[in-house]
Amino acid sequence: MGPQNERKQRCIEYAITALELLEKIGDASDVLAPLKAVCGVTLAILNTIEVGMLSRLLLRHTYRCTQAMDRNKESWNEVLDTIHKHRSLFERQISLANSDQISLNLDPELLASIQIYAR
């Protein structure tokens, strides 16, 4: 929220506080009933404005979060594609090694780990 919007928000909050105080003073006497009525209507208007500003801020924040989630989703898709490519490569190498078409001079524990990963 920019400085101008923050000032507007503070002014609205101060006005709401002042009007709530005047509305309570209006409760003290029937003579002040018109004051109470005016304060009540004005409070309703200010609360609507305040909620509108908050809604716009929340909407902007939600939009930014949604964009970040979309970017994150794209990144995870790239990671998964890379993992699938690596897995396919491992599976091909293992099938070639199992068919004796190539000779892998790997440590048996490493080969076992690769086979487990390929599952």
C-alpha positions, 0 to 999 in steps of 0.5 A: 500500500502506498503512502497516499493510500495509508494516509487515506486508510488512517483518516478513515479509521480516525473518522470511524473512531470519532463517529463511533464516539459521537454516536455514543454521545447521541445515546445520552439524550433524545435531543441528540437522536439526529446526531446519532442517526447521522453518525450511524449512516456515515459510519456505514458509508466509511466502513464500506469504503474501508472494506472496499480498500481492504478487498482491493489490497487482498485481491492484489495480494491473492493475484501475486500469490497465484502467479507465484504458485503458477511459476512454482508449478512450472518449475516443479514440472521442469524438475519432474521432466528431468527426473523422468528423462534420467529415469528413462536413461537409467532404465535403458542402461540397466536393460542393456547391462542385463542383456550383456550388450554393454559392460558396466564396470560399476561397483555392485552397490552403486548398480543396485542403488541405480536399479532401485532408483529406476523402479 
